[in-house]
Amino acid sequence: MVKIIGFLRARSGLLTWLFFLWLGFTVLFDVTVSRHDPHFFGDTVIGFWSAFGFLGCLAMAVVCKGIYHLWLMQDEDYYDKS
């Protein structure tokens, strides 16, 4: 497992490009899918679910980082204090 993580860390740029290629593929695939019975406006917009997932993931990362800074982060010398 450590070798796999090291391998992926060494190629983080490649993984970023693969992620964006996959995201582009999902948008292109969405163009080919027929929409028989859309339930709300998002079902009719091409690439809506790809953008929704991407933006939702970014929002969760920002919110979780904010929670970390507010509640969990301690001062640099927290353990040195008596």
Secondary structure as UniProt FT lines:
FT   HELIX           2..10
FT   HELIX           12..32
FT   HELIX           41..43
FT   TURN            46..47
FT   HELIX           48..67
FT   HELIX           68..72
FT   TURN            76..80
//
